[in-house]
Amino acid sequence: MVKQIRIDGMHCMHCVGAVKSALEELEGVTKVDVSLDEANAVVEAEDISDQALREAIEDIGFDVVEIK
């Protein structure tokens, strides 16, 4: 499955790296692409909940606007 996550609060490539690392640590995640310009992350994963994705991002200080 592929999830697109809109993220608020990313301002630099360090932010992008932090979000990418947090999402890659989740069990079942196979690929993560994070875009500063588009303020989003695209996650490929096997059976992962929106709540797990939201918590991984919000736990490091960013806000999740939408997951679809």
C-alpha positions as CSV (number, residue, x, y, z in Angstrom):
1,M,0.0,0.0,0.0
2,V,1.1,3.6,-0.6
3,K,0.3,6.4,1.8
4,Q,0.7,10.1,1.1
5,I,1.2,12.2,4.2
6,R,1.0,16.0,4.3
7,I,3.3,17.4,6.9
8,D,3.5,20.8,8.5
9,G,6.7,22.2,10.1
10,M,9.5,21.0,7.8
11,H,11.9,23.9,7.0
12,C,15.1,22.3,5.9
13,M,16.8,19.1,4.7
14,H,17.6,18.2,8.3
15,C,13.8,18.1,8.9
16,V,13.4,15.9,5.8
17,G,16.0,13.5,7.1
18,A,14.4,13.3,10.5
19,V,11.0,12.5,9.0
20,K,12.5,9.9,6.6
21,S,14.4,8.2,9.4
22,A,11.4,8.1,11.7
23,L,9.2,6.5,9.0
24,E,11.9,4.0,7.9
25,E,12.1,2.7,11.5
26,L,8.4,1.5,11.4
27,E,7.9,-2.2,10.9
28,G,6.6,-3.0,7.4
29,V,7.8,0.2,5.7
30,T,9.7,-0.7,2.5
31,K,10.2,2.8,0.9
32,V,10.0,6.4,2.0
33,D,10.3,9.6,-0.1
34,V,10.1,12.9,1.7
35,S,9.7,16.2,-0.2
36,L,10.4,19.6,1.4
37,D,9.0,21.5,-1.5
38,E,5.7,19.6,-1.5
39,A,5.6,19.3,2.4
40,N,4.8,15.6,2.2
41,A,6.0,12.0,2.5
42,V,5.1,9.1,0.3
43,V,5.4,5.8,2.2
44,E,5.2,2.3,0.7
45,A,4.5,-0.3,3.4
46,E,2.8,-3.6,4.2
47,D,-0.3,-3.1,6.3
48,I,0.6,-0.1,8.4
49,S,-2.0,2.1,10.2
50,D,-2.4,5.8,9.7
51,Q,-2.1,6.2,13.5
52,A,1.4,4.6,13.5
53,L,2.5,6.9,10.7
54,R,1.0,9.9,12.5
55,E,2.7,9.1,15.8
56,A,6.1,8.5,14.2
57,I,6.0,12.0,12.7
58,E,4.4,13.9,15.6
59,D,6.7,12.3,18.1
60,I,9.6,14.1,16.5
61,G,7.9,17.4,16.5
62,F,6.1,17.8,13.2
63,D,2.4,18.1,12.5
64,V,0.5,15.7,10.2
65,V,-2.1,17.6,8.2
66,E,-3.6,14.7,6.2
67,I,-3.0,11.0,5.4
68,K,-4.5,9.5,2.3
